[in-house]
């Protein structure tokens, strides 16, 4: 089956969760964002699908299928390529973890865009400062504490069972993104939630992930994406 990933160019964004799964599973795919005129191709393909149109990127073309929503794409890839448990209950559990990660990512984005995504950060700085204080002091501990407890409870070093799942890959990306956006906060929180750093390092050492990182194809974090570093929001 031919896979084509459609996402915006220039930012890791939500597309990176899908890329990590494709890379770790060793799946051949075309990344439209890495091609000439990628954004135009992505928008044209988005409008061309009239029967099952995705709401927004990322979306994956898998043969005749067009699959939208990050967690939905990962559910599909996980079942087909060994990135989720084989049991129905296990697949639901990993999907639940991924949806919780999606909730966390949405809160991180809304911290620097609390009023409207269509406004610049500079247009909502007072609101962002207040929202981010709550993120640092209440919401991040709640989410990270949850994942720390899941890892400790599994006893395997992975979130779900004895093998890595796509939720582990996604949590790896979230940890990296939070370290970029909130370096001071994460240094403090990772001392409290001690399962997170080792999980990150285990994923980073996986041969295909290490090769992907070293390849130069992995897009760096920047101030146009989900995880943004504004020093005044970190403490």
Beta strands, then each sheet from edge to edge (+ up, - down):
strand 1: 3-6
strand 2: 30-31
strand 3: 59-62
strand 4: 65-68
sheet 1: 2+ 1+ 3- 4+
end
